[in-house]
């Protein structure tokens, strides 16, 4: 864990959102909605919680990060570039042929990616495997997995959850990005999840429900579970807003996988810049 204040994390989350919107606008392709809903807890993980070394991306004792909902990789790429895993200029190559920044994370191309993802439902199983490996090798690293609420309609999620319980993976932390929207509509319309947080609890997880945009809640919850070695995997059930931070994208299903045009890009950046200024005013007050 790094000594980073809640205020600095809030600022960093807005900067990541700006990079996400810029990348997707330039590429004219990508998934802004889910990238923005996950930005706050992704910021807390990369800039405060996880033990990483940008100069040694394959360090054996690093914490692992699995973005199971791989289509929201722009927010992960933004974090990795900011930390120095690769030069920030590379962000401008998102989704270009030959780029290390493909439309879904590729562990063979991009430094800092621990597992290639994109086929929804599979990432948690990969994270469980990493957690089992850590236990068997007597290593202290932890595994953080981000899943979407729509993704949790996949059966493999629950096979993996059951396995995590069996092997007592208290080194595994699952973030559920519960933004209530998926590709074609709300999760209730497509396939109701029915008390999703309670499901993880029923599968043996210590489960913590939070506001996924309240940085203090995110940090406090991570502090609370960091050394909780009780044989139970952890689930942080984060209630979020798809498109958070950009007014016209918020809670709009249509912004699942659409790039902003020039006018929309300018509006989004103006709104995010205004949020940064508001933070500065609050800090100086």
C-alpha positions in Angstrom: 0.0 0.0 0.0 1.2 3.5 -0.9 0.6 6.6 1.3 -1.8 8.5 -1.0 -4.6 10.8 0.2 -8.3 10.4 -0.7 -8.1 13.9 -2.2 -5.2 12.9 -4.5 -7.0 9.7 -5.5 -10.1 11.8 -6.4 -8.0 14.0 -8.6 -6.3 11.1 -10.2 -9.6 9.4 -11.0 -10.7 12.5 -12.9 -7.4 12.6 -14.8 -8.0 8.9 -15.8 -11.5 9.7 -17.0 -10.0 12.5 -19.2 -7.5 10.1 -20.7 -10.2 7.5 -21.3 -12.4 9.9 -23.2 -9.4 11.2 -25.2 -8.3 7.7 -26.2 -11.7 6.6 -27.3 -12.4 9.9 -29.1 -9.2 9.6 -31.1 -9.8 5.9 -31.9 -13.4 6.6 -32.8 -14.1 3.3 -31.1 -14.3 1.9 -27.6 -16.3 1.5 -24.4 -16.6 4.7 -22.4 -19.6 3.9 -20.2 -18.1 1.0 -18.2 -14.6 2.6 -18.2 -16.0 5.6 -16.4 -18.1 3.6 -13.9 -15.0 1.6 -12.8 -12.6 4.6 -12.7 -12.7 5.3 -9.0 -12.0 1.9 -7.6 -9.4 1.2 -10.4 -7.7 4.4 -9.3 -7.7 3.3 -5.7 -6.2 -0.1 -6.6 -3.5 1.1 -8.9 -2.4 4.3 -7.1 -2.7 3.2 -3.5 -3.5 -0.4 -2.9 -1.6 -2.7 -5.2 2.0 -3.7 -4.8 3.5 -3.2 -8.3 6.8 -2.2 -10.0 6.4 -0.5 -13.4 10.1 -1.2 -14.1 9.5 -4.9 -13.6 6.0 -5.7 -14.8 6.6 -9.5 -14.4 7.9 -9.2 -10.8 6.9 -12.5 -9.2 5.6 -11.0 -5.9 3.5 -8.3 -7.6 -0.2 -8.1 -6.9 -2.3 -9.3 -9.8 -5.1 -7.4 -11.5 -7.6 -9.2 -13.7 -10.0 -7.0 -15.7 -12.6 -9.6 -16.4 -14.8 -7.1 -18.2 -12.0 -6.5 -20.6 -13.8 -4.1 -22.9 -13.3 -1.3 -20.4 -9.5 -1.6 -20.8 -9.1 2.1 -21.6 -9.3 2.9 -17.9 -6.6 0.2 -17.1 -4.4 1.5 -19.9 -4.7 5.0 -18.6 -3.6 3.9 -15.1 -0.7 1.8 -16.4 0.6 4.7 -18.6 0.3 7.2 -15.7 2.3 4.9 -13.5 5.0 4.4 -16.1 4.5 0.9 -17.5 4.7 2.5 -20.9 5.0 6.0 -22.3 1.8 8.0 -22.2 2.1 8.9 -25.9 1.1 5.2 -26.6 -2.4 6.0 -25.3 -3.1 7.7 -28.7 -2.7 4.3 -30.5 -5.7 2.6 -28.8 -7.3 0.0 -31.1 -4.9 0.7 -34.0 -3.4 -2.2 -35.9 -0.1 -3.3 -34.3 -0.7 -1.2 -31.1 0.0 -2.7 -27.7 -3.3 -1.3 -26.7 -5.9 -3.5 -28.3 -9.6 -3.3 -27.8 -9.3 -5.9 -25.0 -6.2 -6.4 -22.8 -3.4 -8.5 -24.3 -0.8 -9.9 -21.9 1.6 -10.7 -24.7 1.6 -7.1 -26.0 1.1 -4.7 -23.1 3.3 -4.4 -20.0 1.3 -4.6 -16.8 -1.5 -6.9 -18.2 -1.5 -10.1 -16.1 -4.0 -12.0 -18.2 -5.7 -11.5 -21.6 -9.4 -10.9 -21.2 -12.5 -10.0 -23.2 -14.7 -13.2 -23.3 -17.0 -12.3 -20.5 -17.3 -14.6 -17.6 -13.8 -16.1 -17.7 -11.7 -13.6 -15.8 -12.8 -14.6 -12.3 -11.7 -18.2 -13.0 -8.3 -16.9 -14.1 -8.1 -14.9 -10.9 -9.0 -17.9 -8.8 -6.2 -19.8 -10.5 -3.7 -17.1 -9.6 -4.9 -17.1 -6.0 -4.5 -20.9 -5.8 -1.0 -20.6 -7.2 -0.1 -18.0 -4.6 -1.2 -20.3 -1.8 0.6 -23.3 -3.2 3.8 -21.3 -3.7 3.6 -19.6 -0.3 3.6 -16.1 -1.8 1.9 -13.1 -0.3 0.6 -11.4 -3.4 -3.1 -10.7 -3.7 -5.3 -11.0 -6.7 -7.9 -8.3 -7.6 -10.6 -9.1 -10.2 -13.1 -6.6 -11.7 -16.3 -8.1 -13.0 -19.4 -6.4 -14.4 -22.9 -7.0 -13.1 -24.1 -8.0 -16.5 -21.1 -10.4 -16.7 -22.3 -12.1 -13.6 -25.1 -13.6 -15.6 -22.5 -16.0 -16.9 -22.4 -19.4 -15.2 -18.6 -19.6 -15.1 -18.6 -16.7 -12.6 -20.3 -18.9 -10.1 -18.2 -22.0 -10.7 -15.2 -19.8 -10.1 -16.8 -18.3 -6.9 -17.5 -21.8 -5.6 -13.9 -22.8 -6.2 -12.6 -19.7 -4.4 -14.6 -20.7 -1.4 -13.3 -24.3 -1.5 -9.7 -23.3 -1.6 -10.1 -20.6 1.1 -8.8 -17.8 -1.1 -8.6 -14.9 1.3 -6.0 -13.5 -1.1 -8.7 -12.8 -3.7 -10.7 -9.6 -3.9 -13.5 -9.3 -6.4 -14.9 -5.9 -7.3 -18.4 -6.0 -8.8 -19.0 -2.9 -11.0 -22.8 -2.7 -10.3 -23.8 0.0 -12.8 -27.1 -1.7 -13.6 -26.6 -1.4 -17.4 -25.3 -3.7 -20.1 -25.1 -3.8 -23.9 -28.9 -4.0 -24.6 -30.5 -2.5 -21.6 -30.7 -2.8 -17.8 -29.6 -5.9 -16.1 -33.2 -6.5 -14.9 -34.5 -6.4 -18.4 -31.8 -8.7 -19.9 -31.4 -11.2 -17.0 -32.2 -10.2 -13.5 -29.3 -10.7 -11.1 -31.5 -10.8 -8.0 -29.6 -9.6 -4.9 -26.2 -10.0 -6.6 -24.2 -9.1 -3.5 -26.1 -11.6 -1.4 -25.2 -14.3 -4.0 -21.5 -13.7 -3.4 -22.1 -13.9 0.3 -24.0 -17.2 -0.2 -20.9 -18.5 -2.1 -18.8 -17.9 1.0 -17.4 -14.5 0.3 -17.0 -11.7 2.8 -19.1 -9.1 1.0 -19.0 -5.4 1.4 -21.5 -3.1 -0.3 -20.3 0.4 -1.0 -20.8 3.5 -3.1 -18.4 2.9 -5.9 -17.8 6.6 -6.5 -17.1 7.5 -2.9 -13.3 7.3 -2.7 -13.2 7.3 1.1 -15.6 4.3 1.2 -13.4 2.5 -1.3 -10.2 3.2 0.6 -11.7 2.4 4.0 -13.1 -0.9 2.7 -9.7 -1.9 1.3 -8.0 -0.9 4.6 -10.6 -3.0 6.4 -10.0 -6.2 4.4 -6.2 -5.9 3.7 -5.0 -8.2 6.5 -8.3 -10.2 7.0 -6.8 -13.7 6.7 -9.9 -15.7 7.6 -10.0 -18.2 4.8 -12.8 -16.3 2.9 -12.5 -14.6 -0.5 -13.6 -11.0 -0.5 -16.3 -9.2 -2.6 -16.6 -5.5 -2.8 -20.0 -4.8 -4.3 -19.7 -1.3 -5.8 -22.9 0.5 -6.7 -21.8 2.7 -9.7 -23.2 4.9 -12.5 -22.3 3.9 -16.0 -20.6 6.9 -17.7 -19.9 8.6 -14.4 -18.4 12.0 -14.6 -19.8 13.0 -18.0 -23.4 14.2 -17.7 -24.7 13.1 -21.1 -23.2 9.6 -20.7 -24.4 8.9 -17.2 -26.8 6.0 -16.8 -27.3 5.9 -20.6 -27.1 2.4 -22.2 -26.3 3.9 -25.5 -22.8 4.9 -24.3 -21.8 1.3 -23.7 -19.6 1.1 -26.8 -19.8 4.4 -28.7 -17.1 7.0 -29.2 -17.9 10.7 -28.6 -17.8 13.1 -31.6 -15.8 16.3 -31.6 -18.6 18.4 -29.9 -19.3 15.7 -27.3 -15.6 15.3 -26.6 -15.2 19.0 -26.0 -18.2 19.0 -23.6 -16.9 16.0 -21.7 -13.5 17.5 -21.2 -15.0 20.8 -20.1 -17.1 19.0 -17.5 -14.1 17.0 -16.2 -11.9 20.1 -16.1 -14.6 21.8 -14.0 -14.6 18.9 -11.6 -10.8 19.2 -11.2 -11.2 23.0 -10.5 -13.8 22.2 -7.9 -11.4 19.8 -6.2 -8.7 22.5 -6.1 -11.1 25.0 -4.6 -12.2 22.5 -1.9 -8.5 21.7 -1.2 -7.6 25.4 -0.7 -10.6 26.3 1.4 
